[in-house]
Amino acid sequence: MERLRKIIEEKIDISESDWEIILSKLQYQEIKKKDFLTSTSAIENKVYFILEGVFRLFIELPEKDVTIDFGFPNKFLSSYSSFLMQQPSVSCIQSLTTSKVIFITRNDLYDIYKETTAGEAIGRLFAEEFFRYKSKRELSFMMESPTERYLNLVKEQPQLILKIPQKYVASYIGITPQALSRIRGKI
């Protein structure tokens, strides 16, 4: 919980009384490898903070799954549009490793908005983090080659990238596993 507090306090001042309220709303969960946090058509009710492990956010299409995101330690994760709009999720979140998370439910987050002075700023922090990441990802598809996208992922998470099956990495950067093998061979 202290790691989460430190990350939040890098951007927001939180009083001790506010932190006590926030702490009372946070929950801890251990997730087995291949377990799902969110499934397609379920309404997302939680925002997660990853303590340990790697997650894959993907969309199930008739012909294949498309990986749209990975979740790594010290990052927030959610099917955020479903969380905000309370509509069925179009994506799934699956743990690729044994993992540990802290989460907050939507109702508890809204209670924090009402009960603390830092609550609205925390909500804004979640929204800005999700927006910043999605914008960066969209720009990478418009401005970078698959090789550059792969190298950026390796640079961001050099140890954890080894725990992700190659087919998911390839899907994430928008190429086939064979094309990823060629890129890796050249590097």
C-alpha positions as CSV (number, residue, x, y, z in Angstrom):
1,M,0.0,0.0,0.0
2,E,2.9,2.3,0.7
3,R,4.2,1.9,-2.9
4,L,0.8,3.1,-4.2
5,R,0.8,6.0,-1.8
6,K,4.3,7.1,-2.9
7,I,3.3,7.0,-6.5
8,I,0.1,9.0,-5.9
9,E,2.0,11.5,-3.7
10,E,4.4,12.2,-6.4
11,K,1.6,14.2,-8.0
12,I,-0.9,14.9,-5.3
13,D,-0.6,16.0,-1.7
14,I,-2.6,13.7,0.6
15,S,-3.3,14.4,4.2
16,E,-2.9,11.6,6.8
17,S,-6.7,11.7,7.4
18,D,-7.4,11.4,3.7
19,W,-5.0,8.5,3.4
20,E,-6.7,6.6,6.2
21,I,-10.0,6.9,4.4
22,I,-8.4,5.8,1.1
23,L,-6.6,2.9,2.8
24,S,-9.9,1.7,4.2
25,K,-11.3,1.4,0.7
26,L,-8.3,-0.4,-1.0
27,Q,-8.4,-4.2,-1.3
28,Y,-5.6,-6.7,-2.0
29,Q,-5.8,-9.7,-4.4
30,E,-3.5,-12.4,-5.6
31,I,-4.2,-13.7,-9.1
32,K,-3.2,-17.0,-10.6
33,K,-1.5,-17.2,-13.9
34,K,-4.2,-17.2,-16.7
35,D,-7.0,-15.9,-14.4
36,F,-9.2,-13.1,-15.7
37,L,-9.8,-9.8,-13.9
38,T,-12.3,-8.7,-16.5
39,S,-14.2,-10.6,-19.2
40,T,-15.8,-9.4,-22.4
41,S,-19.4,-8.3,-21.8
42,A,-18.8,-7.8,-18.0
43,I,-19.2,-4.3,-16.6
44,E,-15.9,-3.2,-15.2
45,N,-16.2,-2.2,-11.5
46,K,-12.6,-1.9,-10.5
47,V,-9.4,0.0,-11.1
48,Y,-6.3,-2.0,-10.3
49,F,-2.8,-1.0,-9.2
50,I,-0.3,-3.8,-10.2
51,L,2.1,-4.7,-7.4
52,E,3.6,-7.8,-9.1
53,G,3.0,-9.6,-12.4
54,V,2.1,-9.0,-16.0
55,F,-1.3,-8.6,-17.5
56,R,-2.7,-8.6,-21.0
57,L,-5.7,-6.5,-22.1
58,F,-7.1,-8.0,-25.3
59,I,-10.2,-8.0,-27.5
60,E,-11.6,-11.4,-28.6
61,L,-12.4,-11.4,-32.3
62,P,-13.9,-14.3,-34.2
63,E,-10.6,-15.0,-36.1
64,K,-8.1,-14.1,-33.3
65,D,-7.5,-12.2,-30.1
66,V,-5.9,-8.8,-30.5
67,T,-3.7,-7.6,-27.6
68,I,-4.2,-3.9,-27.0
69,D,-2.3,-3.4,-23.8
70,F,0.0,-4.9,-21.2
71,G,-0.1,-4.1,-17.5
72,F,3.2,-4.0,-15.6
73,P,4.1,-3.4,-11.9
74,N,3.5,0.1,-10.5
75,K,0.9,0.9,-13.2
76,F,-2.9,1.3,-13.1
77,L,-5.0,-1.1,-15.1
78,S,-8.7,-1.3,-15.9
79,S,-11.2,-1.7,-18.8
80,Y,-11.5,2.0,-18.2
81,S,-14.2,2.9,-20.7
82,S,-16.4,0.2,-19.3
83,F,-15.6,1.5,-15.7
84,L,-16.5,5.1,-16.6
85,M,-19.6,4.4,-18.7
86,Q,-20.8,1.3,-16.8
87,Q,-21.4,-0.5,-20.1
88,P,-20.2,-4.0,-21.0
89,S,-16.5,-4.2,-21.6
90,V,-15.3,-5.0,-25.1
91,S,-12.0,-6.3,-23.8
92,C,-10.6,-8.9,-21.3
93,I,-7.9,-8.6,-18.8
94,Q,-5.9,-11.7,-18.1
95,S,-2.9,-12.4,-15.9
96,L,0.1,-13.7,-17.7
97,T,1.9,-14.5,-14.5
98,T,1.1,-15.1,-10.9
99,S,0.3,-11.6,-9.8
100,K,-0.6,-9.3,-6.9
101,V,-2.8,-6.2,-7.2
102,I,-4.5,-3.5,-5.1
103,F,-7.9,-2.5,-6.3
104,I,-10.7,-0.2,-5.6
105,T,-14.3,-0.6,-6.6
106,R,-16.2,2.1,-8.4
107,N,-18.5,2.7,-5.4
108,D,-15.5,3.1,-3.1
109,L,-13.7,5.4,-5.4
110,Y,-16.8,7.6,-5.6
111,D,-17.0,7.6,-1.8
112,I,-13.4,8.8,-1.7
113,Y,-14.4,11.6,-4.1
114,K,-17.0,12.7,-1.5
115,E,-15.2,12.0,1.7
116,T,-11.7,13.4,1.1
117,T,-10.2,16.6,-0.1
118,A,-7.7,14.7,-2.3
119,G,-10.4,12.5,-3.9
120,E,-11.2,14.5,-7.0
121,A,-7.5,14.9,-7.7
122,I,-6.9,11.1,-7.4
123,G,-9.8,10.5,-9.9
124,R,-8.2,13.0,-12.3
125,L,-4.8,11.2,-11.8
126,F,-6.4,7.9,-12.9
127,A,-8.0,9.5,-15.9
128,E,-4.9,11.4,-16.9
129,E,-2.7,8.2,-16.6
130,F,-5.1,6.2,-18.8
131,F,-5.4,9.1,-21.4
132,R,-1.6,9.7,-21.5
133,Y,-0.9,6.1,-22.1
134,K,-3.6,5.6,-24.8
135,S,-2.4,8.8,-26.6
136,K,1.2,7.6,-26.5
137,R,0.1,4.2,-27.9
138,E,-1.9,5.7,-30.7
139,L,0.9,8.0,-31.7
140,S,3.3,5.1,-31.8
141,F,1.2,3.3,-34.4
142,M,1.1,6.4,-36.5
143,M,4.8,7.4,-36.2
144,E,6.9,4.4,-35.4
145,S,7.7,1.2,-37.2
146,P,7.0,-2.2,-35.7
147,T,10.7,-2.5,-34.8
148,E,10.6,0.8,-32.9
149,R,7.4,-0.3,-31.1
150,Y,9.1,-3.5,-30.1
151,L,12.3,-1.8,-28.9
152,N,10.3,0.7,-26.9
153,L,8.5,-2.2,-25.2
154,V,11.8,-3.9,-24.4
155,K,13.2,-0.6,-23.1
156,E,10.2,0.0,-20.9
157,Q,10.1,-3.5,-19.4
158,P,13.3,-5.4,-20.2
159,Q,12.9,-8.2,-17.6
160,L,9.1,-8.6,-17.9
161,I,9.0,-8.8,-21.7
162,L,10.6,-12.3,-21.4
163,K,7.4,-13.5,-19.5
164,I,5.1,-12.5,-22.4
165,P,4.5,-15.1,-25.1
166,Q,5.8,-13.9,-28.4
167,K,2.3,-14.2,-30.1
168,Y,1.0,-11.6,-27.6
169,V,3.9,-9.2,-28.2
170,A,3.5,-9.5,-31.9
171,S,-0.3,-8.8,-31.7
172,Y,0.4,-5.8,-29.4
173,I,2.8,-4.2,-31.9
174,G,0.6,-5.1,-34.9
175,I,2.5,-7.7,-36.7
176,T,2.6,-11.5,-37.1
177,P,4.7,-13.7,-34.8
178,Q,6.9,-14.6,-37.8
179,A,7.6,-10.9,-38.5
180,L,8.5,-10.4,-34.8
181,S,10.9,-13.3,-35.1
182,R,12.6,-11.6,-38.0
183,I,12.8,-8.3,-36.0
184,R,14.3,-10.1,-33.0
185,G,16.7,-11.9,-35.3
186,K,18.0,-8.6,-36.7
187,I,18.5,-7.1,-33.2
